[in-house]
Amino acid sequence: MLKRCVTCGDPFDGASNRAKYCSAECRSNRSNGAAREPVGAVSAATRVELEQAQASGAAAQVALVLAARLDDATTPASALPALARQLGAAIDRACAIVEGGKRSHIDDLLEELLHG
């Protein structure tokens, strides 16, 4: 059963209905009060989708940034439809690269910008 960790917000496969934490570290952090802010629903779903597709690289990073902007309450409502379209395209691109799609020049530029 896929659940969300109450400490970090990451998705995890809960062995029982009572499972609340993805790891012993999160359980310990929660009891020590050192919890980090939970990840928003769009970011968590995007991360799961990219992990299931084994997607990484610049396109995957762009997808995570776009998902975080969609989760951000300060993002203007008028920007949400465009961000959602861009997120879909970024996820598709990240998955296409994993499936053997060719890298474009923009992917090389994004990779250079993200990783120096």
Summary of the structure (lengths in Angstrom):
residues: 116
radius of gyration: 16.2
end to end distance: 38.7
largest distance: 47.6
contacts: 305
relative contact order: 0.13
helix: 59%
strand: 5%
